[in-house]
Amino acid sequence: MSKLWEARGRPYPAAAGGDGAAKTGGATTTTAGGEEAPGATGEGEGDPARNRKGERTLGKKMSKGREKLRQKLRLKGQQRHHQRTQVLHQMIEDDAAAIRRDEPWDLKNKFEDLLKKYEITEDKGMQEDKLENRMKTLQNELTLKYFGEPQLSIWCQLTIDRAISQGEQSLTEQFSILTAVTELTLTNDSDTDSKEDQLLDWDQKCDFLIRLLEQLYSTNPTVAQQLVLSILDVFTEVSEKNKGLLSQILFNMIWTPAEILLFLRGVSGINQELATSILHTVRTNKLDLLSTLSALKGKDPVNSLQWYAEAEGNKDADTIVNEMQNEKYPEKILSIMKEILGYMTEELPKHAKEDLDQVKIEEAKQMIKSLDFTNPDLAVLKEVLIRMSIAVQDCSTIYTQNGKNIEGYFPSITPLESLHTAEKIEGYFPRLTQLASLLMLLLPKLTGKKGILLEIGTGEGKSCILAMFATIQAIRGTKVDVVTSSPVLARRDQEEWKKLYDMFGVTSSVVPPPQIQGSSPESRDSMLQEAYRKQLVYGTVASFAADALRQEFEKDTTRGERRFDMVIVDEVDYMTLDNGVQVTFLSHEASGLRHLGQVLASIWAMVSMCQPIEMEDTGEIEWATGIQHFHKAAKLAVIGPATSKEFSEFHILEAGVELGIYSDEDFDMFMHALENTENDDTTENRITVDTFLAKVGITQQCDLLTIMEKALENDVAIDCYSVTNNKAVLVEEKKLHNNPDILEIKMLLLENGRASEIIPEDKLIKATVSELKSKIKYSGSSQSNSEFLVIPSFLEKYLENQLPVFVENALKAIMMTQGREYMIDQTLEAVGDKHHYHAIIPVDFQASGVLEKNKRWGDGLQQFLEMKHQLATTTLSNVTNYLSNFHYFQKYLKGNGIFGVSGTLGGDADKDFLARHYETDSYIIPAHRHKKVVELPAIQVNGQAQWMEILCKTAMRVAESGQVVLVM
């Protein structure tokens, strides 16, 4: 950057006591290696090869710098030895490892209350002892009382003591265990002999631990879980893998702590690999202990467990209603839900072989129109749901003949005789959870709301729910807009449920229509108008918002008389929360902006060689300004592009002779090759230059930069970086103490004498803008000028404001990746043309991954990407109108409201936002089956290296067990 120094806010420094840097207008010659030939750059500079000794004039400053470097090199070995032998020791007292948090002040009173409650008399000698010792003594005596003989008592007490020690239980938690032992011992009415016959003749010690865990789990589940995990270590015959699976089963509350011990007793002596398969099946399918113990009695327990898992059916109506009750559904809704779902459970199977004829369809339509959703007639509502369910079954039924599907649904297929020989694949009824979702969508007015939002899990049949709801609303005369996250999903859902819509005489379409590509503007308008006349219209929020903008501001009649009546939003969280601030723009090409094409081209020429690089020490992304020869990059970073009589970039290399990096003869040959390259750019000269610079490695470059710092009296501090794993890693840190008078520079050093300055993005933008401003002249006309970019004066204010934005987008274009953020494909207008025009097409890679062919980036980003791939550049466009997703959806509040479904609606704050701005309630719909997701405990790590190590080990361990691993 030729104005990089000024952008930092400092003048060019004078080199070695000179009068300052003199900028010349002389011509420069570029060598094959990227060098400026040193022959014609400064007035009064002689032949570099002949006058080299005369030009070695950094004087005493350079000599002092070399001497300091020699001293530094002599000390390096001593410092390395000192660092290897110096060890930091931290002495920790033995009893300091057992630091315990402060216990409640009333714990002693609780202990005294426990003694009084069970009329326990304590020895007077013990009353003056520590509370912890008193508790331990009482627990030992109670355990002995339970067993009646010392040996078993000692085993159990040692087991509990070991568990408490390993779990680092606090005194309060120990008191919880003591309380459980007390209640277990003093409230147990069974005698010792009867205990031996309980729990399948298990011995008394396991009987005691199981009963203790049951007692403790009822009062303090957390302590019970910690205790059983510590007790697992007693079972030495259990493998570590199986202990891990048991801890995961416990963590997910599939089994209680007592059930963990019951299982261990049940598999005593079993092969550990078989036990692993059993536990893996239990964890994956969340099977209860009773089913597991039953399977153990068979010859193949794993297959038996798999059978149990597969035999699990859908949730019944009572389970669904109970889960809704736990989610605080309104009582009005719950009472209706319980009655209707119970009715559907009994009645729907009776209609499994029934098809809807036209008479029943018309009857269903009349019933739908008669419903009052503020006070619904439940008998009519039940019948509507029955017939809608039959319709779904009819539409999902497939008839095949000669290996081909017969299009249509019964009884619309003609001729009907063809069905007699066709193979029928029976369709499906909606599940109870889908019918529950449909009821919730139909009845928001019972709670005083216009709309409703539902959280429905993946795979629960959201598209079927929305199709039934949209059909009912369309029959009632409502115009419904169905918003999806991508045009691909819009076309898929409309085509999938077109049979259902046709069955009830409901018209549907997609915007923009698929056949619109390649058509003329007049035909496009006609096709869009026809699409918006349908009762149900599918599309993306961008398509709907853009058409609304065109009709409002450009007076197009795209939407015709269509009102913002009702909207159904699929993935409503993405549309309203994640992308709620996303804005749809209308832009138009402005002829005046064509003058800025030369500015964009100049920006790209200046920054296209820059490359982003992650800084290993901060994690931030900064920019390498262009790889070139080391001495050239160093001079440009410190002095700037101007030339000086007293100093040139070759003075940086001269110090390498005395440092022993290369010989005096090597340096002469290098300078001679550079001189000859100006007139004769031969391969031999280039090899000489490259061979010489290959000796200037990263370490040598650091040493030369250190001398340069000293020569400039430490007005400059240069941090040296190298590249490791595509990151800039600090080679040597300079302690700058935030001195504002010191110019801080970062240099990226590479092998073979190559280097580049590293600049933060904000400084790079500032430097580029400063350089551009020096090249731009404004006038009333656009006459050409070889030295300046001449821009019409009416664009001056616009360009002054936009220059930083243009440069930022140029850098963004460098970082963007083809196939991820964008693709190169035919534009919408070019499809069908005999000439194929390729252009940059944005990709919605954060959500749907579809090509957005009707979208272009603004503020020069589109043009920079075109320059990046050497495509024909388009003219800048100007935004005239815009509409955010948030304000677009609010248009439907004047109609019949906003309805939506999503896999997740976020937390309470998100739901409050949706309720406040969209006048909706939010509810979670139960899954149709019990969830099989197993959550594992979180692992906290220190640093990225340990994070990556644990991630790899975990992935390998899980993969070896036969599971599929998806790393998000």
N, C-alpha and C positions, 0 to 999 in steps of 0.2 A: 504494500500500500504506500503510495508516494506521499500521502499526507498523514501517515501513521503517527509520526512524532508529534505533529501539531495537535492531532486528536487527543493525545494524552495531556495536552495542556502545557507543554514545555517547548521552548525553542530548541533548534538543533544545537548540540554542544560543540564547542570548539575542540578540535583534537590536538592533544599534546601542546597546549598553550598557544595554538594558532588564533587567527582572527575570526574564526567561525567558518561554517560550511558555506561554500559559494556554489550556488546552483547554476549550472551552465545549460545552455541550449544545444550543446554539441551532439552530433549523432553518435549512436552506439551500434556496435555490431555484435550479434548473438552467435555464439559458437554452437557446435552440435551438442555439447554437454550442458547448454543452458547458461554459459558464461557470457558476460559482457566483455568484449575484448578491450583491453586496457590501453588502447592507443589514441582514441579520439574523444575522450570524455572530459578532460580538464585543460584549461589553458596553462601552458608552461610545463606540462608533464612531459618528461623525455621518455626515451626508450626504457621500459621497465627492466629489461635484461641487462642493458649496459650500465644503467645508473642505480642498480639495486643497492650497492654499498652506500651510495650517497643518499639514498632515500630511507635508509634504516635510521629513522630519526624520531623515535618515540623517546629518545634521550634517557635521562636518569630515571624517569618514571617507569619505563619498560624494564630497565635493568633492576630496579628495586623489586619490581613484580616478579622477575625471574628468580631473584635470590630468595624471596619469600617462598616461592613455589618449591625451590630446592629444599629449604628447611622443612617445608610441609611434607615433602616426599620422604625425608630422612625420619620424620616422626611417625610416618604411617605404620611402619612395622611395629614400633613400640606400642602404638595405640591399639593395633589389632590384638597384640599379645595381652595387653592390659584388659581389653574388653572380654577376651576369652577366659581369663583367669579370675576376673572380678565377679563374685557371686553375691547376690543379695539374699541374706538370711533373715528370716522373720521368726523370732522365738515365740512360741505359743505355749502357755502353761497347760498342763495336762487337764486341769479341771475347767479351763476356758472353753473347751470344745463342747461342753455340755451346757451351754447357756440356754436358759429357759425364760420364756416371756413371763411377765408379771401375772400372778394368778389373782382371781377376784378376792377382795379383802374378806368376804363373808364365807369363804370355803371352809374355814374352821367351824363356823356356826352350822353349816350344812352337815358336816361330819358329826357334830354333837347331836343334831336333830335326827340323823340316821340311827345313832346309838339309842336314843330315846324311843324312836318309832318301833324298833324291834326288841326293846328292853335288853340291850346288850350291856353287860357290866365290864368295864375296862379296868385292868390292874392300875392301882394308884401310881406305880412306878412308871408306867407308860404314859400317863397323862402329861408329864413334863417333857416328853420326848418331842422330836420334830414331827410335824403333821404327816409327812411322807412316810416316816417309819411306823407311825401309829396305823396308817392306812394299810401298809404292807403286812403288818402283824395280824390285823383283823382279817385280811383277805386269806392269809395262810391258814388261820384257824377255821374260817368258814369252809375252805376247800377240804380240809381234813374232816370236818363234820359231814360234808356231803358224801365223801367216799367211805369214811369209817375206818380206813387203814392208810398208813403213811405213804406206802410206795406209790400208789396211783395219785395221791394228793401231791406228792413232790413233783411227779412228772408233769402234771397239769399246771402247777404253779410255776415251774421252770419255763414251761412253754409260754405262759402268759407274760412272765417277766422278760423273756427274750423278745417277744413281740413288742412289748412296751418300749424296750430299749432300742430296738431297731427302728420302730416307728417314731421315736422321739416324742412320745406322748407327753402332753403337758399335765400338770397336776390336776387340772380340772377334768381332763379326759380320763386320767387314771381313776378319779373319783366316780366317773360314769361307769367304768368297768367294775369298781368295787360295789357300787349300788346294784348293778345287775347280778353280781355274784351273791350279794346279800339276799336279794329277792328270790333268786333261784334256789338258794340253800334253805332259807327259813320259811318259804311258802310252799315247799315241795312236800306233798303228803305221802308219796310212794316210799316204801322201804327199799333197802339196798338190794334185796333179792329180786324184787319185781323189776327194778331198773335193768337188771342184767338181761331180761327177756324182751326189752323194748327195742325198737328200731332195728328189726331183723337181727337180733342177738349181737349187735355191735357191743364192743367192750365199753366199760364205764367211762373211760377217759374221753373217748370220742363223743359219747353221749353227753358228758358234761360240757364239752366245747360247743357242740351243736346247740344245746339248750341255752348256753351263755350267749351265743351269737343271736339266737332268736330273741332273747330277752333284751339284749343291748340294741338290736336293730329297731325294736319298737319304740325306744326312747332316744337313741342317738345313732342314726344310720351311718353317719360319716365315720364315727369311731369304730363301729362294727365292721365297716368295709376295710378300714386301715388294719384292724386287728386280724382279720382273716387273711389279708395279703401277707402279713408277717408270719402267721401260722403256717402258710404254705411251705415255708422253708423247712419245716419239720419233716415234711414228706419228701425225703431224699430220693425215693424211687420215681418221683414225678419229674419228667424232663423240663428243662428251662423253656422250651417251646410251648409245652402244655401249660406251664405256669403263666406264660404270657397270654395264651388264649383264655385261660380262666380269669385273668385280670381284666381282659377286654369284655368278657361276658358279664363280669361284675360291674364294670364301668358303665355299660349300657343297660344295667338293671334287668338283664334277661333272667338271671338267677339272683337270689338273696345270698348273703354270706353263709347262712346255715346250709343252703342248698349246695353251695360249693363243696362243703365238707361231706355232705351226703353223697354227692357224686364221686368224690375221691374214695369213699368207703365202698361204693358200688363197683368201681373199676379196679379195686385192689388186686394186684397181680396180673392185670391185663397188659398186653403188649403196648408199648408206648406209641408206636406208629399208628396202631389202630385207635388208640385214645386220641391222637392228634386228628385223625380223620373225623372221629365222632365230634370232637369239640369244634372243629372247623365247620362242620355241617350245622351244629347247634348255633354257633355265632352268626353264620350267614343267614340262616332261616329263622333265627330267634325262637327256637323250640323250647318248650317248658321242660322242667326236670322230670315230670312224670312220664312224658312221652319218651324221653331219653332213657330212663331206667327200664321202661317197657321194651324198648328196642334192644337193650343189652341182653335180654333173655333169648333173643333169636340167634340164628346162625350167622346172619349178615346184618349187624346193627346199623351200618352206614346206609345200606339200601332201605332199610326200614324207616330210618329217619328221613331219607329223601321222599319216601312215599307219604309220610306224615306231612311234609312240607307241601308237596304237590296236591294233597287232598284238601288243603285248606281252601275254603270257599270265600266268596265275597262277604262283606259285612252285612248283617241283617238290619232291618229297619230300626230296631231298638238300639243297637250299637251306634248307628249313625246319629240318631236323635240324642242319645246320651253324650256323644262327642260334641254335638252342636250346643247342648246345654252347658257343657264345660267351657265352651267358647263364648258364653254369655249371649246367645241368640235371644231376641225378644220373645216373651211368652206367647204373644199372639201368633208369631211365626211357628214356634215349637208345637203348639197345639194342632195347628193345621198340618204341619209336617208329619207329626206322629200319626194322625188319622189317615192322611193320603198315602204315605209310604207303606203303612200296614195294609191298606186296601190294595195297593199295587202289588205287594208281595203275594197276596192270595189270588187276585183276579188275573194278573197279566199272563201267567203260565197257561190259563185256559184259552187264550187267544193265539197260541203258538202257531196253529195251522190256518189262521184266518187271514184273508186278504181284504183290503179295502176296495170296494167297487165305487162307482161314481156317486151312487145314492148316499153311501156312508160318508164319502168325502164332503158332499154338499151339506149333509147334516152336521158334520164336524165344523165346517166353516160357519154355519149359522150359530152353533153353540159358542164358538170363539167370539163372534161379534156380540153375542148377548152378555158376555161376562162383564161384571163390574169388579175391577180389581181392588177397589177400596172396600168392598164388602162382598167377596166372591161367594157364589153358590157352590158349595163343596161337591155336591152331586154332579153338577155340570162340569166342574173343574176336573173331577175324577175321570169322567167320560172323555173329556178332551185329551187328557194325558194318555188314556188307553188307546185312543185312535191315533194320536201322534206317535205313540210307540209302535203301533202296527205299521204305520207309514214308514218309519225308519227301518223296520225289518223288511218291508217290501222293497224299499230303495236299495238296501244293502244285499238283497238276494241276487245271486248271479245265475243266469241261465246260459248254458253252453251247448253248442251243437257242432259236431265235427271239429272239435278243438277250438272253436271261436265263440266269443261272448256274443249273446243276443242283446242288442241295445234296447234300453227302455225298462219299464217296470210293469208288473201285473196290475190292472188288466189292459194297459195301453199297448202291449206288444201285439203286433199284427203280422201274420194271422195268428190267432190264438191256438190254432191247431198245431203250430210248430212247437208249442210247449209240451205237447204230449210225448214227443220223442226227445226232448231236450233234457240234459242233466241239470238238476237244480242243486245249487249250493246255498243252503238256508242262511238268511241274514241274521241279524242280532237285534234284540231289544235293548234300549238304553238301560244302563245300570241304575240302581236306586240312587246312587250318588249323583248321577247325571240328571235324574228327575228332580232330586232335591235342589240342584243348582238351577234348573229351569224354574222351579217354584220361587226360588229367591229372586230371580230376575223378573218374574211376573208380579211380585207382591211388595215392591218397595214402598208403595203408597200406604200400606198398613202401618208403617213407622213414620209417615209424614215426609218421605223423601221422594224426589223426582227420579233419581237413578240409584244404581248400586254397583259396587265393584266386588268381585269375588276372586279369592286366591285359590286356584285349582292347580294341583300338581301336574307335572309332566306325565303324559300317558293316560290321563283321566278322561280324555275325549272332549276337549274344549270345543273343537270345531263342530261336533254333533250338537252340543248344548246350544251354541250360538245359532246354528241352522234352525233348530226347532223354535227358538225364541224369535228369530228374525221372521220366520214363516208366520207365526201367530200375530206378530205386530203388523206385518204387511197385510194379512187378511183383515185386520181391523182398520185398514186404510192409512197406516203410518208409512211415510217414506223413510227408509232405513239406509244409512251409510255405514258400511262395515269397514273399519280401518285395520289394516294388517301392517306388519313391520317391513314387508317387502312386496314388490309386484309379483314375484314368483308365488308367494303364499296366497296372494289375492286370487290369482288365476286358478291355483290348485283347489282352494276351498270352494270357489264358485262353481268350478266344473264338478267337484266331488258331490256337491249337494244340489245340483241343478235338477236331478230327478225328483227330489223332495219338493222343490219349488214348483216345478211343472205339475206335479200331482195336485197341488192345491191352487193352480192357476196363478202363481206368483211369478212375476217377471224379474229377471236378474241380469246383471252385466258387470263388467270390469272396466275401470278407467285407469290409464288410457286403454282403449280396446287393442287387442294383440294385432289386428290387421291394420292399425294406423301407421305402422312403419312403412316408409317409402311412398306414402300418399301425399298429395298436394295439400297446401294449407287449407283450401276450401273444403276438400274431402275430410281433412282432420276435424275441422269445426263441425261438420255435419255428423260425423261418427261420434264425436263427444256429446253433442246434443242428444243424439239418439240413445246413447248409453245412460245419460242422466234422466231420461224419461222412465226408466225402469223403476220398479218398486224397491228393489234391493240393488245397491251399487257397492261393489268391492273396490278398494284401492288403498294406496298409502297416504299418510297424512300430507306428504309433500305434494302429491297429485291433487288431492282435494283442496289444499290451501292455495296452490298455484291457480287452479281454475276459479276459486273464489276471488282471488286478487284480480284476475283478468276481467271477470265479469263486473267487479266493483269499480275498477279504475280505468280499464281499457274499453269498457262498455261492450265487451263480447257477450254473446248470449249462450255461452257454453252450458251453464247449468239450467238455462231456461227459467221456468217458474218454480223450480225445485227449492223447497224451504230447508232450513237447518232444523229438521224435525226431530230426528233421533239418531244418535251415533252409538255403534257397538264397537268397542276397541279391544282388539286382541293384543295381548302383551301390554296392558294398559300402563304398567309401571315404566316400561321403556319409553312410551309415547309421552307420558305426563310428568314423570320424575326425572329419569336419566336424560331424556332429550326434551324436557319441557321448555328449555330455553332455546332449542334449535329453531332457527328462523328460515322461512321460505322467502326467497327474494325474486322479484321480477327485475330483470336487467335488460338494457337495450344498448346496442352499439352506438356510440356517439362519434360522429365523423371527426370531431376535433381531437379526440384522443389518439388518432393515428399518428400524431406528431411525437407521441411518447414512445413509439417503438424503438427509436434510436437510443433513448435513455435506458430502456429495459435491456437492450443489447449490450450497452456499455456496462451496466451492472453485472450482467452475466459474464462478460469478459473479465471483469475484475475479481469475481468471487468463485468462478467455476472450478478453479484449481484448489480451492480450499476444501479441507476434509474434516469432518467432525471426529473427535477422539475423546474417550472417557478418561477423566483424571482419576487415577487409582486412589489418591489420597483424599479426595473430596466426593467422588462419585458424580461430579458435574460434567456436562458435555461442553468442551471448548473446541476451538478451531485451529488446525494447523494451516498456516497461510500459503503453503506451497513448498514442496520439497525442491531444494536446489543445493549447489555446492556450499559446504559449511561456511567458508570464509565470506561468501556472498551473503548468506542468510544472517550471519552474525553482524556484519557491517550494516545491513539493511535494518535489522532490529534495533541497533544501538544508535547509529548515526542517521539513518534514513537514506533515501535514494540519492541525495546530493553528493557531489564530489568535493574533495579538499586537496589543497596543495600539500599539506603536511601529513595527510593520512589517507590510505586506501585500504581496501580489504586484504591486500597482499601483505600488509604489515602484520596482520593477525597470524599469517602463516610463517613469517620470518622467525618468530620465537621458537618454532618447532625444531630449527637447526640446532640451537644451543641445548634444547631439551633432549636431543638425540632421537627425535621421532623420525627424522630422515636426514640425509647428509646434505652438505652445501652443494655438491654436484647434482643431487636429485632435485633440489630447489631450482638450480639454474636450468636444468633440462625442462622442468615444469613451466618456468616462465618463458623459455624459448619456444616451447610447444604452443603456449597460448598466443605468443606473438605471431607465430607462423600460421596459426589457425585463422587469423584474420584474413590472410590472403590465400591460404591453401588448406582447406578443411579436409585433411586426409585422414584415413583410418589410423595411420601411424601416430599422428599428433593426438588423436582422441585417445588412443591406447596409452600414450605417455601420460596424459592428464589423468586418466582413470587409474592407472597404476600408482601414480603419486598419491592421489587422494585416498586410495585404498589403505594407505598406511595411517591415515588420520581416523582412527576408530573412535568409539564413544569416550573411552578414558582419555585419549589424547585431546579430543575436542574440549572436554571439561578442563583440562590443564591449560589449554590455550585461552579459554574464556576467563579463567582465573587471572591470568596475566593481564588480560584486557581490562578486567575490573580494577586491578591495582593501578594500571596505567591511567585510568580515568579517575584516580583518587577516590575510589569507592563511591562515586556518584551513581553508579549502576550496580544492581545486584541481579545476577543471572542464575536462575534455578535450572538445573539440567535434568532432563527427563529422557528416558529410553522407552521403547515399546516392548511390553510383555503381555501376551494374551490379549492383544488388541487394545491395551490400556496404556496410558502414559504413566510410567512409574518413576517417582522421584529418585534420581541418582545421588544427589548431594543437596542437603537442605541448607539454605542461607537464612540466618536469623536476622530478620530485617527490623524487628521491633517497631513495625508500622511507622517508619520514618517517612514523612511526606516528601522530604527532599531527595530521596533515593528513587531512581527509576527502576521499577521491578519488571524484569523480563523473564519469560519462560521460553526455553529452547528445547525442542524435540530433536535429539541427536540420534543419528542412524549410522550404520556401518558404511564403509566406502566413502567417507568424507561428505555425507549428505546430512542436511539439517533443515529445520523449519522453525519459525517462531510460533508459539502457541498463544492465542489471544482469546479472551472471553467474548461471547457473542455480542454483548452490548458494546464493547469497545470496537469490535470489528465492524459493526453496523455504523457506529459513529465515524470511524475512519473512512469507510467507504462513502458515506454521505458527504463528508468534508471534501473528499477527492472529487466527487461528482459535481458538487457546487462550484468548484473552481473551473470546471470544464463547460458549464452551462451558461449561455447568454440568452437573454430574452429580447425579442424585437417584435415589431408589428407584422413582420413577414417571416417566412420560413426559408430565407435564402441560405444556400449552403455555405459552410465555412470549414476549412480543413482543420483548424485548430480548436474550434469550439462546437458544442452541440447547440444549435440555434433552435429555441423553442418559442412559439408565439406567446406574447405577453399575457394574453387572457388565461393562460394555463399556469402562470407563475405561482399564485397562491395555492392552487390545487397541488402542483408538483412539490412545492416546499413542504406541504403537510404529508404527502404520500411517499416521499423518498425513503424515510426509515421503514415504512411498511413494505415498499418494494424490495428493499435489501433483505429484510427479514424473511420475506417469502422466497427470495432467491436461495437463501440458506436452507429454508424448509424444503425446497425442491431438490436440493442436493441430498438431503436425508431421506426423502421419500423413496419407496421401493416399488418398482413395477411388479405387478402381480399381487401386491398387497393393498396399498392405498389407491392404486390406479392401474388401468390396463390400456393398451394401445389397440383400438378397435375402430370399426366404422362408426361414424356419427349417425344420429337418427336421420338427418337430412340426406346423407350420402347413400343410404341403403337403397338399392335399386338403380342407382346411377351406373352408367356403363364405365365410368372412371371411379376407382376405389380411392376415397380420401380417408386416410387414417388420422385419428386424433386421440388426444388424451381423454379417457373416460374415467371419471371418479368411481371408486368402489366403496360401498358402505361396509368396510371391513370390520368395524367395531360391533356390528349387529348382524345384518342379514347376509353380507358378503355379495350382494348383487351389484351388477353394473348399473350406474345411474346415468343413462345415456341422455337424459333431458336436463342434465346439470353440468355447469362449468364453474370452476373456481374463479374467484375474483381477485382484485388487487395484484395482478401480475403473476400469480401462482400458476395459472393455466399456461401463460406464455413462457414462463421459465421452464416448465416441464417440456413444452414443445421444443425449446432450444436445447434442452438436455438430450433429447432424442432426435434432434435435427429434423423436426417436422415443420411443415408450413405453419408460421405463427399467425394466430388470429388477432383481431383488434381488441383492445381493452373495451370492456363494457361498463356501463354505469348503472348502479342500482337506483331504481325509481320507486319501488314499493316493496314492502315486506310485511310478513305476518308470522308471529311466533306460534308454536304448537299450543302453548297455553291459551292465547287469545282465540285461536281457531276453535278449540274445543268449547270454550265458553259461549260461543254462538249458539250451541244446542241447548243452553239453559233456558232460552226463550221458547223452546219447543217442548218435546217430551222427555228431555234429559239425556244424561250420559250413562251408558252401561259398559262394563268391561270385565275382562277376565285376565288373569296373569298367573304365572308360576310363583311369583312372590310379589307382595305389595309393600314390602319394607317394614320398618318398625312403626312404633306408635306415632312418632313425629311425622313420618310420611303419610300415614293414614289420616292424621289430623289435618295435614295440608290438603289432601284430596277432599276431605269432608268440607273443609272451609271454602275451598275455591270451586269445587264442582258439585256441591250439594248432594253428596252421596254418602252412604254408609259402606263400610268394608267388612267382609266376613271371610273366614277360612272354611272351605268346604272339606269335609273329611275324605280321605282316600278310600277307594272301594275295597282295598285290602289293607291289612296291617303292614306297616312299613318294615322293610328288611334292611334298611340302611344301618350300618354299624358305625358308630362314632368312636374314634380312638382318642386317647388322651393327647393333649398338645405337648409338644417337646420344645423347650426353650434352649436356644443355642447361642454361642458367642461368636459372631463374625460369619462372613459369607463362606469361608473355607469349611468350617465345621457344619454349617447348614447344608452345603453341597455334599459333604461326606455322609451325613446322616440320611439325606435324601436318597443318595445312591444305594446305601446299604439297605435301607427300608424297601426300596423298589426291587432290589435283587432278592431280598428275603421273601417278599410277597410273590414275586414272579416264580420263584423256585417252588412255592406251594401250589402252583397251578392257577393262580388268579391273574387276571388282566390288570395292568397298571396304567392309569391315565394320570400324567403329571400336568397339573393346571398352572 
